Amino acid sequence: MLAASVAWAGSDFSFTANDRVLVIAPHPDDETLGAGGMIQAARKGGAEVKVVYLTHGDHNEMAALFYQKKPLITRADFIRSGQTRMAEAESAMRVLGLQKRDLIFLGYPDFGTLKIWQRHWKRSKPFRSLLTRINRVPYRDDFSYGSAYTGENITKDFETILLSFKPTRVFVTAPFDWNPDHKACYLFLNLAFLNLAGQIPEPIVTCYLIHGRDWPISKRYSPVPYWNDPPRWTALLLSPEELGRKKEAILKYQSQIAYRKKFLLSFAGEREYFTRIPYEAPGGPARQRFSGGPTRRKADCFIENGELRLSLTLDSAFDEIAATNVEIFPYKKSEPFSSMPKLRFKFLGHRTVKLRVPMSVLRDPDHLFIAWHTAKEELAWDKGSWKISRIEETSRDEPHPDSPFDSRSAHQCHIQGAAVGRRGLRDQAHQF
């Protein structure tokens, strides 16, 4: 089960007393910025609503300088910052009709969760904060208190919450959000869904965006929008009363208002935007950005002759000076995700990159978590820097009709299955 595997009811934002709504927020304030109106609509319809915070947002140096008037230096400084964000979240959610019992704080490291996703599984040591040397959840009142900063623990916490709450609707940040913790929320949530397939009813899962290209558009308080709705996104219209409460809730985050008030208030508009992230078997170029404008970069991924084949063509010679990074994380229902290969590639100075990986090296997975981006900026591949694909049995050996792998003008890399040991696949980043 993936976020995109459920048919989304388009503009249907109606809620009933039978709905159980789960909002996943990377940091305190994201739930209000992206879904403050939706939370009110759900409560108005009688739905039960819970908010899960992946982190306390306690690694915000700018907020500390403007709000606490001192830099974050010691462990106590970070914990104090996290406690402040937690109290602000509780205050903001009361404005939107939720109580403290409706909030779940996991307490994982701010600006560290994507690194955990990428490198801290199984035999790897837990992620450790560079400044405070903290490597486990330090907040005594948190759901995850004492848990080490590992991918297994974050995934297990999401699974526990999903099994207990059994949500009918889930709202989560998009995998193409520019903030790394926002990407991580989507990835860990989907991994938990895959692990729980068949154990819970499939909810309707949609995404909201906080940081992106040309988003937010206004960059200031603008309650009435002056732009057209972005393609492939659906707007929820807020009433004047709902808009007023959302603005009041945003202003409860004084530690963040202290240094980026205009940015936060730019989300206090009469519309909130949500989208469903499509996924399919690997294949076909996808070049749609959030703003609706096409990119000239061509990204192609498919399976041919028992190999996963990826092709990327950059649109500018200036991109050649930047590194192109590719990450491939296979998933197989019958094996722990922590023991599956985690492949990372880096290509330098190539305008066109072609990568071939035998499916046997990936251990014949059911799904693939894939990302690629340059050092300059992340590429939009099916509207996201991370894409989740389901491997169809019929696609494993079919020839691709427009295979780009006959060109000799590109840098091509072919990974031989016998040349790389399982330990190397799991624990190392491969650079070419």
LOTORGU-914807 format. One record per residue (C-alpha): residue in three letters; residue number from 1; chain; x, y, z. Coordinates in steps of 0.001 Angstrom, whole numbers, plus 500000, padded with zeros to 6 digits. Example, Ala and Ser with C-alpha at 12.3 -4.5 7.8 and 13.67 -1.06 7.14 Angstrom:
2
   resn   resi   chain        x        y        z
    ALA      1       A   512300   495500   507800
    SER      2       A   513670   498940   507140
***
This chain:
432
   resn   resi   chain        x        y        z
    MET      1       A   500000   500000   500000
    LEU      2       A   501331   503390   499005
    ALA      3       A   500036   506889   499427
    ALA      4       A   499228   507012   495739
    SER      5       A   497711   503549   495488
    VAL      6       A   494305   504753   496633
    ALA      7       A   491998   506573   494233
    TRP      8       A   491642   510122   495496
    ALA      9       A   488209   511728   495460
    GLY     10       A   489390   514864   493682
    SER     11       A   487979   517941   495376
    ASP     12       A   486034   515990   498018
    PHE     13       A   486993   517499   501375
    SER     14       A   483860   516346   503175
    PHE     15       A   484324   514573   506503
    THR     16       A   481983   512574   508724
    ALA     17       A   482038   511165   512238
    ASN     18       A   483277   507892   510739
    ASP     19       A   486510   509508   509552
    ARG     20       A   489775   509273   511434
    VAL     21       A   492170   511894   510089
    LEU     22       A   495924   511659   510614
    VAL     23       A   498128   514665   509841
    ILE     24       A   501870   514019   509583
    ALA     25       A   503994   517107   510322
    PRO     26       A   507794   517146   510062
    HIS     27       A   508016   520085   512491
    PRO     28       A   505615   521990   514727
    ASP     29       A   503922   524621   512490
    ASP     30       A   503863   522547   509274
    GLU     31       A   500470   521083   510198
    THR     32       A   499007   524579   510555
    LEU     33       A   500667   526068   507480
    GLY     34       A   499731   523230   505148
    ALA     35       A   496543   521835   506624
    GLY     36       A   495144   524247   509226
    GLY     37       A   491940   524731   507244
    MET     38       A   491579   521027   506556
    ILE     39       A   491916   520246   510290
    GLN     40       A   489038   522616   510973
    ALA     41       A   486928   521082   508192
    ALA     42       A   487545   517608   509611
    ARG     43       A   486607   518658   513139
    LYS     44       A   483496   520434   511824
    GLY     45       A   482432   517198   510137
    GLY     46       A   482815   515270   513389
    ALA     47       A   485983   513405   512419
    GLU     48       A   488579   512382   514973
    VAL     49       A   491878   514133   514190
    LYS     50       A   495372   513361   515391
    VAL     51       A   498635   515102   514489
    VAL     52       A   501989   513298   514474
    TYR     53       A   505149   515434   514713
    LEU     54       A   508261   513691   513415
    THR     55       A   510605   516202   515106
    HIS     56       A   510368   519064   517585
    GLY     57       A   512003   521462   515112
    ASP     58       A   514706   522004   517727
    HIS     59       A   517631   522617   515355
    ASN     60       A   516595   526060   514152
    GLU     61       A   519552   528356   514801
    MET     62       A   517879   531424   513291
    ALA     63       A   514797   531046   515477
    ALA     64       A   516998   530714   518552
    LEU     65       A   518965   533867   517718
    PHE     66       A   515845   535940   517143
    TYR     67       A   513616   534423   519827
    GLN     68       A   515892   533177   522607
    LYS     69       A   518542   535825   521817
    LYS     70       A   521323   533208   521932
    PRO     71       A   522695   530475   519656
    LEU     72       A   521973   526804   520226
    ILE     73       A   525186   525455   521738
    THR     74       A   524491   522970   524512
    ARG     75       A   522232   519950   524791
    ALA     76       A   520043   521925   527194
    ASP     77       A   519646   524724   524613
    PHE     78       A   518328   522277   522019
    ILE     79       A   515934   520596   524417
    ARG     80       A   514646   523972   525591
    SER     81       A   514063   524956   521967
    GLY     82       A   512184   521712   521330
    GLN     83       A   510025   522187   524412
    THR     84       A   509152   525692   523219
    ARG     85       A   508053   524355   519826
    MET     86       A   505988   521651   521526
    ALA     87       A   504166   524189   523719
    GLU     88       A   503509   526379   520685
    ALA     89       A   502036   523406   518819
    GLU     90       A   499699   522614   521699
    SER     91       A   498561   526244   521798
    ALA     92       A   498043   526433   518030
    MET     93       A   496079   523184   517915
    ARG     94       A   493735   524390   520669
    VAL     95       A   492817   527258   518362
    LEU     96       A   491960   524710   515648
    GLY     97       A   489905   522544   517996
    LEU     98       A   492378   519854   519083
    GLN     99       A   493584   518925   522569
    LYS    100       A   496966   517779   523860
    ARG    101       A   495775   514158   523749
    ASP    102       A   495339   514508   519976
    LEU    103       A   499034   515316   519429
    ILE    104       A   501806   512713   519115
    PHE    105       A   505424   513868   519300
    LEU    106       A   508049   511403   518102
    GLY    107       A   511057   513604   518875
    TYR    108       A   513477   512494   516150
    PRO    109       A   516315   514844   515110
    ASP    110       A   515429   518021   513275
    PHE    111       A   517322   518101   509936
    GLY    112       A   518466   514550   510565
    THR    113       A   515607   512287   509504
    LEU    114       A   516475   512144   505802
    LYS    115       A   520059   511241   506751
    ILE    116       A   518623   508467   508908
    TRP    117       A   516599   507264   505912
    GLN    118       A   519681   507283   503706
    ARG    119       A   522311   505745   505987
    HIS    120       A   521229   504654   509449
    TRP    121       A   519771   501167   509200
    LYS    122       A   520574   497850   510852
    ARG    123       A   524355   497554   511310
    SER    124       A   524974   501293   511011
    LYS    125       A   525285   503249   514230
    PRO    126       A   522344   505506   515178
    PHE    127       A   522434   509017   513778
    ARG    128       A   524107   511414   516213
    SER    129       A   523681   515184   516331
    LEU    130       A   526948   516877   515457
    LEU    131       A   526655   519593   518108
    THR    132       A   524848   517952   521023
    ARG    133       A   526010   514357   520408
    ILE    134       A   522425   513221   521073
    ASN    135       A   521603   509907   519356
    ARG    136       A   518203   509052   520828
    VAL    137       A   514932   510847   521604
    PRO    138       A   515602   513044   524669
    TYR    139       A   512063   514284   525474
    ARG    140       A   510524   512341   528369
    ASP    141       A   506916   513071   527383
    ASP    142       A   507364   511934   523775
    PHE    143       A   505854   508828   522234
    SER    144       A   509342   507670   521236
    TYR    145       A   511298   508673   524341
    GLY    146       A   514609   506841   524515
    SER    147       A   514440   505422   520994
    ALA    148       A   517712   505476   519071
    TYR    149       A   517865   507560   515916
    THR    150       A   517518   504691   513413
    GLY    151       A   515352   504005   510403
    GLU    152       A   513881   500898   511995
    ASN    153       A   512640   502860   515028
    ILE    154       A   510995   505628   512993
    THR    155       A   509275   503065   510770
    LYS    156       A   508125   501017   513775
    ASP    157       A   506642   504124   515423
    PHE    158       A   504649   504954   512295
    GLU    159       A   503439   501354   512092
    THR    160       A   502344   501388   515756
    ILE    161       A   500366   504602   515266
    LEU    162       A   498737   503382   512036
    LEU    163       A   497762   500049   513597
    SER    164       A   496275   501771   516638
    PHE    165       A   494478   504697   514981
    LYS    166       A   493563   503061   511637
    PRO    167       A   493124   506385   509819
    THR    168       A   490700   506791   506943
    ARG    169       A   492439   509940   505681
    VAL    170       A   496139   510837   505926
    PHE    171       A   497774   514170   505067
    VAL    172       A   501562   514296   504738
    THR    173       A   504239   516528   503265
    ALA    174       A   505239   515833   499659
    PRO    175       A   508400   513919   498680
    PHE    176       A   509492   516847   496513
    ASP    177       A   509338   519412   499323
    TRP    178       A   512745   521084   499536
    ASN    179       A   513125   520465   503261
    PRO    180       A   514812   517093   503937
    ASP    181       A   512637   516263   506956
    HIS    182       A   509553   516839   504796
    LYS    183       A   510800   514265   502289
    ALA    184       A   511584   511853   505118
    CYS    185       A   508019   512031   506470
    TYR    186       A   506632   510830   503161
    LEU    187       A   509231   508085   502775
    PHE    188       A   508923   506593   506270
    LEU    189       A   505123   506779   506112
    ASN    190       A   505034   504880   502822
    LEU    191       A   507486   502306   504094
    ALA    192       A   505182   501726   507073
    PHE    193       A   502215   501358   504714
    LEU    194       A   504086   498755   502675
    ASN    195       A   504950   496774   505802
    LEU    196       A   501323   496887   506977
    ALA    197       A   499705   495978   503648
    GLY    198       A   496654   493846   504369
    GLN    199       A   496716   494555   508108
    ILE    200       A   494798   497851   508103
    PRO    201       A   492174   499380   505789
    GLU    202       A   493727   501529   503072
    PRO    203       A   493267   505234   503850
    ILE    204       A   493050   508050   501336
    VAL    205       A   496464   509725   501459
    THR    206       A   497184   513172   500037
    CYS    207       A   500106   515585   500212
    TYR    208       A   500613   519222   501065
    LEU    209       A   503609   521419   500238
    ILE    210       A   505504   523890   502424
    HIS    211       A   508799   524569   500590
    GLY    212       A   509038   524424   496796
    ARG    213       A   509902   526194   493569
    ASP    214       A   507734   529304   493271
    TRP    215       A   505914   528304   496444
    PRO    216       A   504474   529900   498410
    ILE    217       A   503747   532373   495639
    SER    218       A   502823   535477   497602
    LYS    219       A   505735   535442   500129
    ARG    220       A   503557   537661   502331
    TYR    221       A   500142   537789   503986
    SER    222       A   497650   537593   501119
    PRO    223       A   494279   536170   502226
    VAL    224       A   492732   536475   498751
    PRO    225       A   494872   534735   496071
    TYR    226       A   495711   536494   492829
    TRP    227       A   496976   533450   490934
    ASN    228       A   495384   530486   489207
    ASP    229       A   495289   527140   490977
    PRO    230       A   498412   525102   490099
    PRO    231       A   497816   522102   487792
    ARG    232       A   497215   518718   489412
    TRP    233       A   496486   520325   492776
    THR    234       A   493074   520681   494416
    ALA    235       A   492120   523667   496532
    LEU    236       A   490216   523630   499805
    LEU    237       A   488376   526936   500236
    LEU    238       A   488405   528342   503776
    SER    239       A   485584   530448   505172
    PRO    240       A   486470   533850   506677
    GLU    241       A   486079   532340   510150
    GLU    242       A   488339   529383   509326
    LEU    243       A   490905   531712   507783
    GLY    244       A   490868   533855   510917
    ARG    245       A   491464   530857   513155
    LYS    246       A   494257   529597   510915
    LYS    247       A   496002   532967   511085
    GLU    248       A   495579   533000   514884
    ALA    249       A   497087   529493   515079
    ILE    250       A   500062   530517   512929
    LEU    251       A   500744   533446   515240
    LYS    252       A   501023   531033   518183
    TYR    253       A   504395   529966   516763
    GLN    254       A   506180   533006   518150
    SER    255       A   509619   531394   517978
    GLN    256       A   509214   531124   514206
    ILE    257       A   507308   534373   513716
    ALA    258       A   510273   536130   515317
    TYR    259       A   512386   535715   512198
    ARG    260       A   510128   534708   509280
    LYS    261       A   506727   536243   509890
    LYS    262       A   506019   537053   506237
    PHE    263       A   506731   533498   505138
    LEU    264       A   504456   531935   507744
    LEU    265       A   501621   534369   507135
    SER    266       A   501809   533753   503378
    PHE    267       A   500028   530461   504181
    ALA    268       A   497115   532353   505763
    GLY    269       A   495156   532430   502508
    GLU    270       A   491634   531415   501647
    ARG    271       A   492886   528285   499851
    GLU    272       A   494907   525252   500901
    TYR    273       A   496329   522975   498228
    PHE    274       A   496558   519197   498222
    THR    275       A   497608   516599   495668
    ARG    276       A   497786   512856   495180
    ILE    277       A   501224   511556   494173
    PRO    278       A   500834   509070   491313
    TYR    279       A   503083   506051   491045
    GLU    280       A   503338   503255   488560
    ALA    281       A   505681   500607   487235
    PRO    282       A   509019   502140   486172
    GLY    283       A   508851   503565   482693
    GLY    284       A   508363   506737   480717
    PRO    285       A   509736   510249   481135
    ALA    286       A   508093   512531   483674
    ARG    287       A   508913   516215   483723
    GLN    288       A   506110   517942   485618
    ARG    289       A   507028   520478   488310
    PHE    290       A   504741   521761   491048
    SER    291       A   504404   525111   489286
    GLY    292       A   503107   523385   486174
    GLY    293       A   505988   524420   483946
    PRO    294       A   507829   521657   482102
    THR    295       A   511531   521101   482520
    ARG    296       A   513815   520221   479632
    ARG    297       A   515620   517595   481670
    LYS    298       A   514585   514145   480544
    ALA    299       A   514404   511431   483163
    ASP    300       A   513589   507881   482145
    CYS    301       A   513401   504689   484208
    PHE    302       A   512356   501217   483100
    ILE    303       A   513152   497512   483382
    GLU    304       A   514617   495678   480411
    ASN    305       A   516333   492295   480092
    GLY    306       A   516386   491785   483841
    GLU    307       A   517985   495191   484520
    LEU    308       A   516787   498421   486034
    ARG    309       A   517811   501122   483559
    LEU    310       A   517896   504814   484330
    SER    311       A   518697   507611   481914
    LEU    312       A   519114   511281   482744
    THR    313       A   519866   514089   480282
    LEU    314       A   520665   517512   481727
    ASP    315       A   519369   520566   479913
    SER    316       A   522372   522835   480305
    ALA    317       A   526113   522528   479885
    PHE    318       A   526428   524348   483204
    ASP    319       A   524865   521326   484884
    GLU    320       A   527873   519263   483829
    ILE    321       A   530038   520921   486466
    ALA    322       A   527689   519650   489170
    ALA    323       A   527483   516146   490554
    THR    324       A   524503   514022   489595
    ASN    325       A   523403   511827   492482
    VAL    326       A   521203   508747   492132
    GLU    327       A   519759   506753   495030
    ILE    328       A   518020   503383   494648
    PHE    329       A   516458   501705   497696
    PRO    330       A   514637   498450   496815
    TYR    331       A   511811   497054   498929
    LYS    332       A   510771   493412   499174
    LYS    333       A   507876   492304   501345
    SER    334       A   509577   489067   502349
    GLU    335       A   512780   490749   503590
    PRO    336       A   513431   493452   506201
    PHE    337       A   513936   496809   504506
    SER    338       A   516976   497402   506709
    SER    339       A   518788   494448   505135
    MET    340       A   517949   495375   501539
    PRO    341       A   520621   497148   499409
    LYS    342       A   520874   500917   499649
    LEU    343       A   522599   502057   496456
    ARG    344       A   523961   505581   496023
    PHE    345       A   525784   506770   492907
    LYS    346       A   527576   510001   492077
    PHE    347       A   528440   511039   488506
    LEU    348       A   530710   514004   487795
    GLY    349       A   530902   516082   484614
    HIS    350       A   528452   514191   482426
    ARG    351       A   525564   515796   480592
    THR    352       A   523872   512440   479988
    VAL    353       A   524019   509609   482493
    LYS    354       A   522849   506046   481892
    LEU    355       A   522784   503503   484695
    ARG    356       A   522110   499760   484494
    VAL    357       A   521602   497635   487619
    PRO    358       A   520633   493932   487460
    MET    359       A   517437   493202   489327
    SER    360       A   519283   490349   491017
    VAL    361       A   521620   492891   492638
    LEU    362       A   518501   494631   493967
    ARG    363       A   517270   491202   495162
    ASP    364       A   514256   491202   492835
    PRO    365       A   512232   493798   494792
    ASP    366       A   508496   494456   494859
    HIS    367       A   508921   498249   494962
    LEU    368       A   511660   500818   494438
    PHE    369       A   512326   504073   496258
    ILE    370       A   514341   506139   493757
    ALA    371       A   515729   509683   493775
    TRP    372       A   518068   511641   491567
    HIS    373       A   519243   515213   491692
    THR    374       A   522184   517435   490921
    ALA    375       A   524277   519271   493484
    LYS    376       A   522830   522508   492121
    GLU    377       A   519169   521727   492515
    GLU    378       A   516892   518769   492852
    LEU    379       A   515238   517492   489706
    ALA    380       A   511511   517002   489385
    TRP    381       A   510912   513397   488438
    ASP    382       A   507187   512731   488385
    LYS    383       A   506810   515880   490467
    GLY    384       A   509335   514796   493015
    SER    385       A   512931   514264   493962
    TRP    386       A   511860   510860   495362
    LYS    387       A   509664   508450   493444
    ILE    388       A   508124   505172   494618
    SER    389       A   507503   502587   491914
    ARG    390       A   505775   499242   492089
    ILE    391       A   507458   496466   490118
    GLU    392       A   504922   494678   487969
    GLU    393       A   505676   491068   487097
    THR    394       A   504879   491727   483444
    SER    395       A   507419   494560   483277
    ARG    396       A   510467   492669   484502
    ASP    397       A   511647   491318   481158
    GLU    398       A   509741   493257   478523
    PRO    399       A   511870   495287   476067
    HIS    400       A   511367   499029   476282
    PRO    401       A   510070   500414   472959
    ASP    402       A   512114   503605   473119
    SER    403       A   515214   502433   474933
    PRO    404       A   517783   505264   475226
    PHE    405       A   520612   502832   475914
    ASP    406       A   521901   502607   472362
    SER    407       A   523634   505998   472488
    ARG    408       A   527419   506095   472668
    SER    409       A   527605   509781   473561
    ALA    410       A   526675   509279   477191
    HIS    411       A   528453   508076   480300
    GLN    412       A   527143   504566   480944
    CYS    413       A   527576   502583   484124
    HIS    414       A   526728   498888   484367
    ILE    415       A   526795   497299   487812
    GLN    416       A   527755   493624   487686
    GLY    417       A   525907   491588   490268
    ALA    418       A   528838   489315   491043
    ALA    419       A   531275   492192   491345
    VAL    420       A   529707   493788   494410
    GLY    421       A   529243   491876   497633
    ARG    422       A   526124   492118   499764
    ARG    423       A   527977   493911   502535
    GLY    424       A   529230   496522   500105
    LEU    425       A   525767   497067   498702
    ARG    426       A   524356   497592   502127
    ASP    427       A   526996   499713   503744
    GLN    428       A   528738   501686   501019
    ALA    429       A   527959   504490   498608
    HIS    430       A   529185   503676   495106
    GLN    431       A   530773   506506   493165
    PHE    432       A   531576   506542   489449
***
